Amino acid sequence: MPEKYHDVIKELTHFFFKIFIPAFIGISVKVAIQIKREQMNFSRVVISFIVGIGCAYFIFPFVEGKWTPLIVGVVAMSGEKIAEFIIYKWDVDNFLKNLISNLFTKK
């Protein structure tokens, strides 16, 4: 296998095991607790996962050591909580839904 493909595979496995899994677990726990307390629709759950994993991806280069998965998970949950405030405050999920619906209906 060429060397450039080896580097891509290495980076993808690095992302999956060190960023995606801890962030996914943290966001899953937070969303599960939130669903028990209140009603959430599918778009808010998807936005929560995207924002949480994005925050974890952003913070990962700044964190080194054996506590990296814990810190990545906590940052993912914290970033998602901040985004949740913005999503509820400005009703972002309805805005995105209307935007996508208007893009597909205008042909």
Gaussian input, Z-matrix of N, CA and C with variables (Angstrom, degrees):
# hf/3-21g

backbone

0 1
 N
 C     1     B1
 C     2     B2     1     A1
 N     3     B3     2     A2     1     D1
 C     4     B4     3     A3     2     D2
 C     5     B5     4     A4     3     D3
 N     6     B6     5     A5     4     D4
 C     7     B7     6     A6     5     D5
 C     8     B8     7     A7     6     D6
 N     9     B9     8     A8     7     D7
 C    10    B10     9     A9     8     D8
 C    11    B11    10    A10     9     D9
 N    12    B12    11    A11    10    D10
 C    13    B13    12    A12    11    D11
 C    14    B14    13    A13    12    D12
 N    15    B15    14    A14    13    D13
 C    16    B16    15    A15    14    D14
 C    17    B17    16    A16    15    D15
 N    18    B18    17    A17    16    D16
 C    19    B19    18    A18    17    D17
 C    20    B20    19    A19    18    D18
 N    21    B21    20    A20    19    D19
 C    22    B22    21    A21    20    D20
 C    23    B23    22    A22    21    D21
 N    24    B24    23    A23    22    D22
 C    25    B25    24    A24    23    D23
 C    26    B26    25    A25    24    D24
 N    27    B27    26    A26    25    D25
 C    28    B28    27    A27    26    D26
 C    29    B29    28    A28    27    D27
 N    30    B30    29    A29    28    D28
 C    31    B31    30    A30    29    D29
 C    32    B32    31    A31    30    D30
 N    33    B33    32    A32    31    D31
 C    34    B34    33    A33    32    D32
 C    35    B35    34    A34    33    D33
 N    36    B36    35    A35    34    D34
 C    37    B37    36    A36    35    D35
 C    38    B38    37    A37    36    D36
 N    39    B39    38    A38    37    D37
 C    40    B40    39    A39    38    D38
 C    41    B41    40    A40    39    D39
 N    42    B42    41    A41    40    D40
 C    43    B43    42    A42    41    D41
 C    44    B44    43    A43    42    D42
 N    45    B45    44    A44    43    D43
 C    46    B46    45    A45    44    D44
 C    47    B47    46    A46    45    D45
 N    48    B48    47    A47    46    D46
 C    49    B49    48    A48    47    D47
 C    50    B50    49    A49    48    D48
 N    51    B51    50    A50    49    D49
 C    52    B52    51    A51    50    D50
 C    53    B53    52    A52    51    D51
 N    54    B54    53    A53    52    D52
 C    55    B55    54    A54    53    D53
 C    56    B56    55    A55    54    D54
 N    57    B57    56    A56    55    D55
 C    58    B58    57    A57    56    D56
 C    59    B59    58    A58    57    D57
 N    60    B60    59    A59    58    D58
 C    61    B61    60    A60    59    D59
 C    62    B62    61    A61    60    D60
 N    63    B63    62    A62    61    D61
 C    64    B64    63    A63    62    D62
 C    65    B65    64    A64    63    D63
 N    66    B66    65    A65    64    D64
 C    67    B67    66    A66    65    D65
 C    68    B68    67    A67    66    D66
 N    69    B69    68    A68    67    D67
 C    70    B70    69    A69    68    D68
 C    71    B71    70    A70    69    D69
 N    72    B72    71    A71    70    D70
 C    73    B73    72    A72    71    D71
 C    74    B74    73    A73    72    D72
 N    75    B75    74    A74    73    D73
 C    76    B76    75    A75    74    D74
 C    77    B77    76    A76    75    D75
 N    78    B78    77    A77    76    D76
 C    79    B79    78    A78    77    D77
 C    80    B80    79    A79    78    D78
 N    81    B81    80    A80    79    D79
 C    82    B82    81    A81    80    D80
 C    83    B83    82    A82    81    D81
 N    84    B84    83    A83    82    D82
 C    85    B85    84    A84    83    D83
 C    86    B86    85    A85    84    D84
 N    87    B87    86    A86    85    D85
 C    88    B88    87    A87    86    D86
 C    89    B89    88    A88    87    D87
 N    90    B90    89    A89    88    D88
 C    91    B91    90    A90    89    D89
 C    92    B92    91    A91    90    D90
 N    93    B93    92    A92    91    D91
 C    94    B94    93    A93    92    D92
 C    95    B95    94    A94    93    D93
 N    96    B96    95    A95    94    D94
 C    97    B97    96    A96    95    D95
 C    98    B98    97    A97    96    D96
 N    99    B99    98    A98    97    D97
 C   100   B100    99    A99    98    D98
 C   101   B101   100   A100    99    D99
 N   102   B102   101   A101   100   D100
 C   103   B103   102   A102   101   D101
 C   104   B104   103   A103   102   D102
 N   105   B105   104   A104   103   D103
 C   106   B106   105   A105   104   D104
 C   107   B107   106   A106   105   D105
 N   108   B108   107   A107   106   D106
 C   109   B109   108   A108   107   D107
 C   110   B110   109   A109   108   D108
 N   111   B111   110   A110   109   D109
 C   112   B112   111   A111   110   D110
 C   113   B113   112   A112   111   D111
 N   114   B114   113   A113   112   D112
 C   115   B115   114   A114   113   D113
 C   116   B116   115   A115   114   D114
 N   117   B117   116   A116   115   D115
 C   118   B118   117   A117   116   D116
 C   119   B119   118   A118   117   D117
 N   120   B120   119   A119   118   D118
 C   121   B121   120   A120   119   D119
 C   122   B122   121   A121   120   D120
 N   123   B123   122   A122   121   D121
 C   124   B124   123   A123   122   D122
 C   125   B125   124   A124   123   D123
 N   126   B126   125   A125   124   D124
 C   127   B127   126   A126   125   D125
 C   128   B128   127   A127   126   D126
 N   129   B129   128   A128   127   D127
 C   130   B130   129   A129   128   D128
 C   131   B131   130   A130   129   D129
 N   132   B132   131   A131   130   D130
 C   133   B133   132   A132   131   D131
 C   134   B134   133   A133   132   D132
 N   135   B135   134   A134   133   D133
 C   136   B136   135   A135   134   D134
 C   137   B137   136   A136   135   D135
 N   138   B138   137   A137   136   D136
 C   139   B139   138   A138   137   D137
 C   140   B140   139   A139   138   D138
 N   141   B141   140   A140   139   D139
 C   142   B142   141   A141   140   D140
 C   143   B143   142   A142   141   D141
 N   144   B144   143   A143   142   D142
 C   145   B145   144   A144   143   D143
 C   146   B146   145   A145   144   D144
 N   147   B147   146   A146   145   D145
 C   148   B148   147   A147   146   D146
 C   149   B149   148   A148   147   D147
 N   150   B150   149   A149   148   D148
 C   151   B151   150   A150   149   D149
 C   152   B152   151   A151   150   D150
 N   153   B153   152   A152   151   D151
 C   154   B154   153   A153   152   D152
 C   155   B155   154   A154   153   D153
 N   156   B156   155   A155   154   D154
 C   157   B157   156   A156   155   D155
 C   158   B158   157   A157   156   D156
 N   159   B159   158   A158   157   D157
 C   160   B160   159   A159   158   D158
 C   161   B161   160   A160   159   D159
 N   162   B162   161   A161   160   D160
 C   163   B163   162   A162   161   D161
 C   164   B164   163   A163   162   D162
 N   165   B165   164   A164   163   D163
 C   166   B166   165   A165   164   D164
 C   167   B167   166   A166   165   D165
 N   168   B168   167   A167   166   D166
 C   169   B169   168   A168   167   D167
 C   170   B170   169   A169   168   D168
 N   171   B171   170   A170   169   D169
 C   172   B172   171   A171   170   D170
 C   173   B173   172   A172   171   D171
 N   174   B174   173   A173   172   D172
 C   175   B175   174   A174   173   D173
 C   176   B176   175   A175   174   D174
 N   177   B177   176   A176   175   D175
 C   178   B178   177   A177   176   D176
 C   179   B179   178   A178   177   D177
 N   180   B180   179   A179   178   D178
 C   181   B181   180   A180   179   D179
 C   182   B182   181   A181   180   D180
 N   183   B183   182   A182   181   D181
 C   184   B184   183   A183   182   D182
 C   185   B185   184   A184   183   D183
 N   186   B186   185   A185   184   D184
 C   187   B187   186   A186   185   D185
 C   188   B188   187   A187   186   D186
 N   189   B189   188   A188   187   D187
 C   190   B190   189   A189   188   D188
 C   191   B191   190   A190   189   D189
 N   192   B192   191   A191   190   D190
 C   193   B193   192   A192   191   D191
 C   194   B194   193   A193   192   D192
 N   195   B195   194   A194   193   D193
 C   196   B196   195   A195   194   D194
 C   197   B197   196   A196   195   D195
 N   198   B198   197   A197   196   D196
 C   199   B199   198   A198   197   D197
 C   200   B200   199   A199   198   D198
 N   201   B201   200   A200   199   D199
 C   202   B202   201   A201   200   D200
 C   203   B203   202   A202   201   D201
 N   204   B204   203   A203   202   D202
 C   205   B205   204   A204   203   D203
 C   206   B206   205   A205   204   D204
 N   207   B207   206   A206   205   D205
 C   208   B208   207   A207   206   D206
 C   209   B209   208   A208   207   D207
 N   210   B210   209   A209   208   D208
 C   211   B211   210   A210   209   D209
 C   212   B212   211   A211   210   D210
 N   213   B213   212   A212   211   D211
 C   214   B214   213   A213   212   D212
 C   215   B215   214   A214   213   D213
 N   216   B216   215   A215   214   D214
 C   217   B217   216   A216   215   D215
 C   218   B218   217   A217   216   D216
 N   219   B219   218   A218   217   D217
 C   220   B220   219   A219   218   D218
 C   221   B221   220   A220   219   D219
 N   222   B222   221   A221   220   D220
 C   223   B223   222   A222   221   D221
 C   224   B224   223   A223   222   D222
 N   225   B225   224   A224   223   D223
 C   226   B226   225   A225   224   D224
 C   227   B227   226   A226   225   D225
 N   228   B228   227   A227   226   D226
 C   229   B229   228   A228   227   D227
 C   230   B230   229   A229   228   D228
 N   231   B231   230   A230   229   D229
 C   232   B232   231   A231   230   D230
 C   233   B233   232   A232   231   D231
 N   234   B234   233   A233   232   D232
 C   235   B235   234   A234   233   D233
 C   236   B236   235   A235   234   D234
 N   237   B237   236   A236   235   D235
 C   238   B238   237   A237   236   D236
 C   239   B239   238   A238   237   D237
 N   240   B240   239   A239   238   D238
 C   241   B241   240   A240   239   D239
 C   242   B242   241   A241   240   D240
 N   243   B243   242   A242   241   D241
 C   244   B244   243   A243   242   D242
 C   245   B245   244   A244   243   D243
 N   246   B246   245   A245   244   D244
 C   247   B247   246   A246   245   D245
 C   248   B248   247   A247   246   D246
 N   249   B249   248   A248   247   D247
 C   250   B250   249   A249   248   D248
 C   251   B251   250   A250   249   D249
 N   252   B252   251   A251   250   D250
 C   253   B253   252   A252   251   D251
 C   254   B254   253   A253   252   D252
 N   255   B255   254   A254   253   D253
 C   256   B256   255   A255   254   D254
 C   257   B257   256   A256   255   D255
 N   258   B258   257   A257   256   D256
 C   259   B259   258   A258   257   D257
 C   260   B260   259   A259   258   D258
 N   261   B261   260   A260   259   D259
 C   262   B262   261   A261   260   D260
 C   263   B263   262   A262   261   D261
 N   264   B264   263   A263   262   D262
 C   265   B265   264   A264   263   D263
 C   266   B266   265   A265   264   D264
 N   267   B267   266   A266   265   D265
 C   268   B268   267   A267   266   D266
 C   269   B269   268   A268   267   D267
 N   270   B270   269   A269   268   D268
 C   271   B271   270   A270   269   D269
 C   272   B272   271   A271   270   D270
 N   273   B273   272   A272   271   D271
 C   274   B274   273   A273   272   D272
 C   275   B275   274   A274   273   D273
 N   276   B276   275   A275   274   D274
 C   277   B277   276   A276   275   D275
 C   278   B278   277   A277   276   D276
 N   279   B279   278   A278   277   D277
 C   280   B280   279   A279   278   D278
 C   281   B281   280   A280   279   D279
 N   282   B282   281   A281   280   D280
 C   283   B283   282   A282   281   D281
 C   284   B284   283   A283   282   D282
 N   285   B285   284   A284   283   D283
 C   286   B286   285   A285   284   D284
 C   287   B287   286   A286   285   D285
 N   288   B288   287   A287   286   D286
 C   289   B289   288   A288   287   D287
 C   290   B290   289   A289   288   D288
 N   291   B291   290   A290   289   D289
 C   292   B292   291   A291   290   D290
 C   293   B293   292   A292   291   D291
 N   294   B294   293   A293   292   D292
 C   295   B295   294   A294   293   D293
 C   296   B296   295   A295   294   D294
 N   297   B297   296   A296   295   D295
 C   298   B298   297   A297   296   D296
 C   299   B299   298   A298   297   D297
 N   300   B300   299   A299   298   D298
 C   301   B301   300   A300   299   D299
 C   302   B302   301   A301   300   D300
 N   303   B303   302   A302   301   D301
 C   304   B304   303   A303   302   D302
 C   305   B305   304   A304   303   D303
 N   306   B306   305   A305   304   D304
 C   307   B307   306   A306   305   D305
 C   308   B308   307   A307   306   D306
 N   309   B309   308   A308   307   D307
 C   310   B310   309   A309   308   D308
 C   311   B311   310   A310   309   D309
 N   312   B312   311   A311   310   D310
 C   313   B313   312   A312   311   D311
 C   314   B314   313   A313   312   D312
 N   315   B315   314   A314   313   D313
 C   316   B316   315   A315   314   D314
 C   317   B317   316   A316   315   D315
 N   318   B318   317   A317   316   D316
 C   319   B319   318   A318   317   D317
 C   320   B320   319   A319   318   D318

   B1=1.4421
   B2=1.5292
   B3=1.3289
   B4=1.4631
   B5=1.5366
   B6=1.3028
   B7=1.4688
   B8=1.5214
   B9=1.3299
   B10=1.4634
   B11=1.5268
   B12=1.3204
   B13=1.4596
   B14=1.5176
   B15=1.3235
   B16=1.4603
   B17=1.5336
   B18=1.3336
   B19=1.4619
   B20=1.5269
   B21=1.3154
   B22=1.4621
   B23=1.5277
   B24=1.3137
   B25=1.4656
   B26=1.5246
   B27=1.3131
   B28=1.4659
   B29=1.5335
   B30=1.3043
   B31=1.4685
   B32=1.5276
   B33=1.3209
   B34=1.4667
   B35=1.5233
   B36=1.3222
   B37=1.4695
   B38=1.5276
   B39=1.3183
   B40=1.4624
   B41=1.5301
   B42=1.3298
   B43=1.4594
   B44=1.5165
   B45=1.3156
   B46=1.4564
   B47=1.5270
   B48=1.3311
   B49=1.4568
   B50=1.5251
   B51=1.3211
   B52=1.4590
   B53=1.5203
   B54=1.3163
   B55=1.4617
   B56=1.5201
   B57=1.3338
   B58=1.4600
   B59=1.5297
   B60=1.3164
   B61=1.4704
   B62=1.5354
   B63=1.3578
   B64=1.4710
   B65=1.5303
   B66=1.3299
   B67=1.4647
   B68=1.5218
   B69=1.3222
   B70=1.4635
   B71=1.5265
   B72=1.3185
   B73=1.4670
   B74=1.5307
   B75=1.3226
   B76=1.4612
   B77=1.5159
   B78=1.3200
   B79=1.4655
   B80=1.5229
   B81=1.3313
   B82=1.4672
   B83=1.5202
   B84=1.3237
   B85=1.4674
   B86=1.5220
   B87=1.3213
   B88=1.4630
   B89=1.5171
   B90=1.3251
   B91=1.4608
   B92=1.5338
   B93=1.3375
   B94=1.4630
   B95=1.5283
   B96=1.3211
   B97=1.4671
   B98=1.5205
   B99=1.3112
   B100=1.4538
   B101=1.5237
   B102=1.3304
   B103=1.4687
   B104=1.5231
   B105=1.3400
   B106=1.4602
   B107=1.5216
   B108=1.3259
   B109=1.4643
   B110=1.5203
   B111=1.3116
   B112=1.4591
   B113=1.5174
   B114=1.3019
   B115=1.4557
   B116=1.5244
   B117=1.3225
   B118=1.4690
   B119=1.5229
   B120=1.3113
   B121=1.4580
   B122=1.5258
   B123=1.3054
   B124=1.4619
   B125=1.5256
   B126=1.3279
   B127=1.4627
   B128=1.5274
   B129=1.3146
   B130=1.4700
   B131=1.5245
   B132=1.3256
   B133=1.4651
   B134=1.5318
   B135=1.3171
   B136=1.4667
   B137=1.5277
   B138=1.3284
   B139=1.4608
   B140=1.5190
   B141=1.3391
   B142=1.4641
   B143=1.5222
   B144=1.3249
   B145=1.4593
   B146=1.5264
   B147=1.3083
   B148=1.4645
   B149=1.5262
   B150=1.3168
   B151=1.4616
   B152=1.5235
   B153=1.3175
   B154=1.4626
   B155=1.5138
   B156=1.3083
   B157=1.4650
   B158=1.5236
   B159=1.3245
   B160=1.4610
   B161=1.5226
   B162=1.3346
   B163=1.4740
   B164=1.5218
   B165=1.3266
   B166=1.4656
   B167=1.5279
   B168=1.3229
   B169=1.4653
   B170=1.5262
   B171=1.3244
   B172=1.4630
   B173=1.5259
   B174=1.3294
   B175=1.4559
   B176=1.5255
   B177=1.3124
   B178=1.4563
   B179=1.5294
   B180=1.3255
   B181=1.4752
   B182=1.5303
   B183=1.3196
   B184=1.4574
   B185=1.5248
   B186=1.3267
   B187=1.4604
   B188=1.5203
   B189=1.3047
   B190=1.4612
   B191=1.5260
   B192=1.3139
   B193=1.4583
   B194=1.5065
   B195=1.3241
   B196=1.4610
   B197=1.5251
   B198=1.3295
   B199=1.4611
   B200=1.5226
   B201=1.2924
   B202=1.4636
   B203=1.5326
   B204=1.3436
   B205=1.4758
   B206=1.5354
   B207=1.3206
   B208=1.4580
   B209=1.5273
   B210=1.3085
   B211=1.4620
   B212=1.5180
   B213=1.3260
   B214=1.4677
   B215=1.5243
   B216=1.3288
   B217=1.4668
   B218=1.5169
   B219=1.3275
   B220=1.4628
   B221=1.5230
   B222=1.3166
   B223=1.4670
   B224=1.5218
   B225=1.3211
   B226=1.4668
   B227=1.5220
   B228=1.3323
   B229=1.4660
   B230=1.5278
   B231=1.3156
   B232=1.4675
   B233=1.5252
   B234=1.3133
   B235=1.4590
   B236=1.5138
   B237=1.3238
   B238=1.4624
   B239=1.5187
   B240=1.3159
   B241=1.4648
   B242=1.5257
   B243=1.3197
   B244=1.4619
   B245=1.5276
   B246=1.3261
   B247=1.4616
   B248=1.5271
   B249=1.3278
   B250=1.4691
   B251=1.5180
   B252=1.3336
   B253=1.4637
   B254=1.5255
   B255=1.3248
   B256=1.4634
   B257=1.5217
   B258=1.3284
   B259=1.4637
   B260=1.5261
   B261=1.3309
   B262=1.4668
   B263=1.5216
   B264=1.3223
   B265=1.4671
   B266=1.5247
   B267=1.3240
   B268=1.4573
   B269=1.5184
   B270=1.3219
   B271=1.4668
   B272=1.5364
   B273=1.3227
   B274=1.4591
   B275=1.5280
   B276=1.3338
   B277=1.4632
   B278=1.5267
   B279=1.3279
   B280=1.4692
   B281=1.5261
   B282=1.3258
   B283=1.4599
   B284=1.5224
   B285=1.3405
   B286=1.4657
   B287=1.5238
   B288=1.3393
   B289=1.4604
   B290=1.5286
   B291=1.3353
   B292=1.4593
   B293=1.5260
   B294=1.3184
   B295=1.4638
   B296=1.5188
   B297=1.3142
   B298=1.4721
   B299=1.5196
   B300=1.3221
   B301=1.4630
   B302=1.5281
   B303=1.3265
   B304=1.4691
   B305=1.5344
   B306=1.3158
   B307=1.4616
   B308=1.5245
   B309=1.3243
   B310=1.4599
   B311=1.5274
   B312=1.3322
   B313=1.4721
   B314=1.5187
   B315=1.3202
   B316=1.4671
   B317=1.4976
   B318=1.3174
   B319=1.4731
   B320=1.4960
   A1=108.55
   A2=117.99
   A3=120.15
   A4=110.96
   A5=114.39
   A6=121.02
   A7=112.36
   A8=118.20
   A9=119.82
   A10=111.15
   A11=118.90
   A12=120.52
   A13=111.15
   A14=116.18
   A15=120.11
   A16=110.29
   A17=117.43
   A18=121.51
   A19=111.41
   A20=117.51
   A21=121.02
   A22=110.20
   A23=116.91
   A24=120.57
   A25=110.17
   A26=117.06
   A27=121.01
   A28=110.72
   A29=117.26
   A30=120.78
   A31=111.44
   A32=117.84
   A33=120.07
   A34=112.05
   A35=117.50
   A36=119.28
   A37=110.09
   A38=116.97
   A39=121.00
   A40=110.03
   A41=117.20
   A42=121.86
   A43=110.92
   A44=117.32
   A45=120.83
   A46=111.91
   A47=116.84
   A48=119.60
   A49=114.11
   A50=118.14
   A51=119.72
   A52=113.81
   A53=118.92
   A54=120.85
   A55=111.00
   A56=117.24
   A57=120.81
   A58=112.49
   A59=117.87
   A60=119.90
   A61=111.86
   A62=120.83
   A63=117.99
   A64=113.34
   A65=117.24
   A66=120.11
   A67=110.82
   A68=117.08
   A69=120.76
   A70=111.16
   A71=117.12
   A72=120.66
   A73=110.07
   A74=117.51
   A75=120.74
   A76=112.86
   A77=116.95
   A78=120.65
   A79=110.80
   A80=117.92
   A81=120.90
   A82=111.31
   A83=116.85
   A84=120.42
   A85=110.20
   A86=117.16
   A87=120.50
   A88=111.93
   A89=117.27
   A90=120.73
   A91=110.54
   A92=117.45
   A93=119.92
   A94=111.50
   A95=116.77
   A96=120.12
   A97=110.55
   A98=116.85
   A99=120.76
   A100=111.64
   A101=117.61
   A102=120.83
   A103=110.67
   A104=117.34
   A105=120.02
   A106=111.48
   A107=117.43
   A108=121.37
   A109=113.24
   A110=117.87
   A111=120.78
   A112=110.51
   A113=115.17
   A114=121.57
   A115=109.69
   A116=116.68
   A117=121.23
   A118=108.77
   A119=115.93
   A120=118.47
   A121=109.99
   A122=116.02
   A123=122.41
   A124=112.29
   A125=116.96
   A126=119.56
   A127=111.38
   A128=118.43
   A129=120.47
   A130=111.23
   A131=117.08
   A132=120.11
   A133=109.75
   A134=117.17
   A135=121.15
   A136=110.76
   A137=117.28
   A138=120.54
   A139=110.50
   A140=117.64
   A141=121.28
   A142=110.99
   A143=116.94
   A144=119.81
   A145=111.72
   A146=117.53
   A147=120.58
   A148=110.71
   A149=116.85
   A150=120.28
   A151=110.70
   A152=117.60
   A153=120.72
   A154=112.57
   A155=117.23
   A156=120.67
   A157=110.30
   A158=117.80
   A159=120.70
   A160=112.06
   A161=117.58
   A162=120.67
   A163=110.74
   A164=116.73
   A165=120.23
   A166=110.48
   A167=117.05
   A168=121.19
   A169=110.91
   A170=116.48
   A171=120.74
   A172=111.68
   A173=117.84
   A174=121.24
   A175=112.96
   A176=119.05
   A177=122.23
   A178=114.50
   A179=121.16
   A180=119.05
   A181=113.88
   A182=117.98
   A183=121.48
   A184=113.50
   A185=117.82
   A186=122.25
   A187=109.13
   A188=116.86
   A189=122.15
   A190=108.44
   A191=116.62
   A192=120.29
   A193=112.44
   A194=114.70
   A195=119.26
   A196=112.69
   A197=118.78
   A198=121.63
   A199=112.46
   A200=118.03
   A201=122.45
   A202=113.23
   A203=120.46
   A204=118.48
   A205=113.26
   A206=117.03
   A207=120.13
   A208=111.01
   A209=116.46
   A210=120.39
   A211=110.87
   A212=116.99
   A213=120.80
   A214=110.37
   A215=117.69
   A216=121.30
   A217=112.21
   A218=117.30
   A219=120.94
   A220=110.95
   A221=117.38
   A222=120.50
   A223=110.44
   A224=117.28
   A225=120.24
   A226=110.51
   A227=116.53
   A228=119.90
   A229=111.36
   A230=117.55
   A231=121.34
   A232=111.24
   A233=116.34
   A234=119.90
   A235=112.20
   A236=115.64
   A237=119.33
   A238=110.67
   A239=117.81
   A240=121.14
   A241=110.64
   A242=116.69
   A243=120.29
   A244=110.24
   A245=116.26
   A246=120.07
   A247=110.93
   A248=117.01
   A249=120.25
   A250=110.46
   A251=117.13
   A252=120.22
   A253=110.59
   A254=116.62
   A255=120.32
   A256=110.53
   A257=117.18
   A258=120.94
   A259=110.55
   A260=116.94
   A261=119.88
   A262=111.97
   A263=116.75
   A264=120.78
   A265=111.39
   A266=116.84
   A267=120.85
   A268=113.27
   A269=118.07
   A270=123.40
   A271=111.50
   A272=114.97
   A273=122.69
   A274=111.78
   A275=117.73
   A276=118.90
   A277=111.75
   A278=118.62
   A279=120.08
   A280=111.42
   A281=116.72
   A282=120.17
   A283=111.24
   A284=116.65
   A285=120.20
   A286=111.64
   A287=116.20
   A288=119.70
   A289=110.59
   A290=117.41
   A291=121.02
   A292=111.98
   A293=116.57
   A294=120.63
   A295=111.36
   A296=117.04
   A297=121.30
   A298=110.48
   A299=116.52
   A300=119.74
   A301=110.85
   A302=117.94
   A303=121.00
   A304=112.04
   A305=116.17
   A306=118.16
   A307=112.48
   A308=116.50
   A309=119.93
   A310=112.97
   A311=118.01
   A312=119.15
   A313=111.86
   A314=118.94
   A315=121.54
   A316=109.77
   A317=116.03
   A318=121.53
   A319=111.69
   D1=135.91
   D2=179.70
   D3=-60.74
   D4=154.27
   D5=-175.90
   D6=-62.86
   D7=-35.54
   D8=-178.44
   D9=-66.35
   D10=-35.14
   D11=177.37
   D12=-70.78
   D13=-33.53
   D14=177.48
   D15=-63.01
   D16=-40.20
   D17=178.53
   D18=-66.30
   D19=-39.57
   D20=179.42
   D21=-65.56
   D22=-44.41
   D23=179.03
   D24=-64.00
   D25=-39.88
   D26=178.35
   D27=-62.54
   D28=-44.20
   D29=179.70
   D30=-67.44
   D31=-38.82
   D32=177.89
   D33=-64.66
   D34=-42.43
   D35=177.49
   D36=-67.78
   D37=-36.89
   D38=176.49
   D39=-60.83
   D40=-46.61
   D41=178.05
   D42=-61.70
   D43=-46.17
   D44=-174.88
   D45=-63.91
   D46=-48.63
   D47=-174.13
   D48=-81.24
   D49=-31.14
   D50=-174.86
   D51=-100.54
   D52=-20.23
   D53=-178.76
   D54=-116.09
   D55=-55.30
   D56=-170.96
   D57=-65.79
   D58=-48.55
   D59=-175.61
   D60=-63.88
   D61=-50.02
   D62=178.02
   D63=-62.21
   D64=-39.54
   D65=179.10
   D66=-66.81
   D67=-41.27
   D68=179.73
   D69=-63.09
   D70=-42.13
   D71=179.30
   D72=-65.28
   D73=-45.82
   D74=179.36
   D75=-61.10
   D76=-45.89
   D77=-179.75
   D78=-68.77
   D79=-36.54
   D80=178.25
   D81=-61.53
   D82=-43.86
   D83=178.36
   D84=-63.54
   D85=-44.46
   D86=-179.02
   D87=-64.97
   D88=-42.51
   D89=179.92
   D90=-68.02
   D91=-38.28
   D92=178.53
   D93=-62.68
   D94=-41.60
   D95=177.32
   D96=-66.55
   D97=-40.12
   D98=-179.02
   D99=-67.69
   D100=-36.63
   D101=179.24
   D102=-66.39
   D103=-33.41
   D104=177.27
   D105=-66.62
   D106=-32.04
   D107=-177.60
   D108=-85.26
   D109=-33.55
   D110=-174.24
   D111=-149.84
   D112=169.19
   D113=-179.80
   D114=-83.96
   D115=129.81
   D116=176.32
   D117=-124.99
   D118=142.38
   D119=175.67
   D120=-96.04
   D121=170.22
   D122=-173.44
   D123=-62.15
   D124=-39.08
   D125=-177.41
   D126=-65.39
   D127=-36.53
   D128=178.29
   D129=-69.25
   D130=-34.66
   D131=177.17
   D132=-66.37
   D133=-44.03
   D134=179.39
   D135=-64.06
   D136=-44.04
   D137=177.70
   D138=-62.16
   D139=-38.03
   D140=178.20
   D141=-61.23
   D142=-44.60
   D143=179.79
   D144=-66.91
   D145=-41.84
   D146=-179.70
   D147=-63.69
   D148=-44.72
   D149=-178.86
   D150=-68.55
   D151=-42.54
   D152=-179.58
   D153=-63.13
   D154=-45.11
   D155=179.09
   D156=-69.91
   D157=-33.96
   D158=175.34
   D159=-64.15
   D160=-41.82
   D161=176.77
   D162=-64.53
   D163=-40.59
   D164=178.67
   D165=-64.55
   D166=-40.81
   D167=178.41
   D168=-64.21
   D169=-36.35
   D170=179.92
   D171=-68.50
   D172=-41.71
   D173=-173.78
   D174=-81.98
   D175=-21.30
   D176=-172.77
   D177=-55.10
   D178=-43.45
   D179=-178.89
   D180=-63.62
   D181=-20.67
   D182=-177.88
   D183=-89.41
   D184=-5.50
   D185=-174.76
   D186=-115.94
   D187=128.43
   D188=176.88
   D189=-133.81
   D190=147.00
   D191=174.81
   D192=124.97
   D193=-174.27
   D194=-176.18
   D195=-77.64
   D196=-14.75
   D197=-179.91
   D198=-92.68
   D199=8.87
   D200=-175.90
   D201=-55.12
   D202=-49.48
   D203=-179.79
   D204=-61.52
   D205=-36.87
   D206=178.53
   D207=-66.07
   D208=-45.52
   D209=179.95
   D210=-65.37
   D211=-40.08
   D212=178.37
   D213=-62.77
   D214=-42.66
   D215=178.55
   D216=-64.56
   D217=-42.95
   D218=179.59
   D219=-66.02
   D220=-41.40
   D221=178.28
   D222=-65.59
   D223=-37.85
   D224=178.00
   D225=-63.10
   D226=-43.89
   D227=179.05
   D228=-66.91
   D229=-40.52
   D230=179.93
   D231=-67.30
   D232=-44.82
   D233=178.49
   D234=-63.49
   D235=-37.00
   D236=177.85
   D237=-68.79
   D238=-34.57
   D239=178.40
   D240=-66.08
   D241=-40.68
   D242=176.38
   D243=-65.11
   D244=-43.28
   D245=178.74
   D246=-65.96
   D247=-34.49
   D248=177.86
   D249=-60.88
   D250=-41.54
   D251=177.01
   D252=-59.66
   D253=-44.03
   D254=-179.92
   D255=-67.97
   D256=-39.91
   D257=-179.74
   D258=-62.66
   D259=-45.45
   D260=179.97
   D261=-72.47
   D262=-38.40
   D263=-176.74
   D264=-66.74
   D265=-45.36
   D266=-176.00
   D267=-102.30
   D268=1.78
   D269=178.41
   D270=54.81
   D271=51.53
   D272=-174.27
   D273=-64.85
   D274=-37.19
   D275=-176.36
   D276=-65.38
   D277=-37.83
   D278=176.04
   D279=-68.94
   D280=-35.99
   D281=176.39
   D282=-61.96
   D283=-46.56
   D284=179.05
   D285=-65.06
   D286=-39.51
   D287=179.20
   D288=-63.04
   D289=-44.26
   D290=178.78
   D291=-67.11
   D292=-37.82
   D293=178.30
   D294=-63.01
   D295=-47.01
   D296=179.80
   D297=-66.54
   D298=-40.50
   D299=179.73
   D300=-64.49
   D301=-39.00
   D302=178.11
   D303=-69.60
   D304=-33.96
   D305=178.33
   D306=-67.45
   D307=-35.86
   D308=-178.52
   D309=-83.67
   D310=-23.76
   D311=-179.26
   D312=-84.66
   D313=-26.69
   D314=178.81
   D315=-87.94
   D316=106.22
   D317=179.94
   D318=-119.21

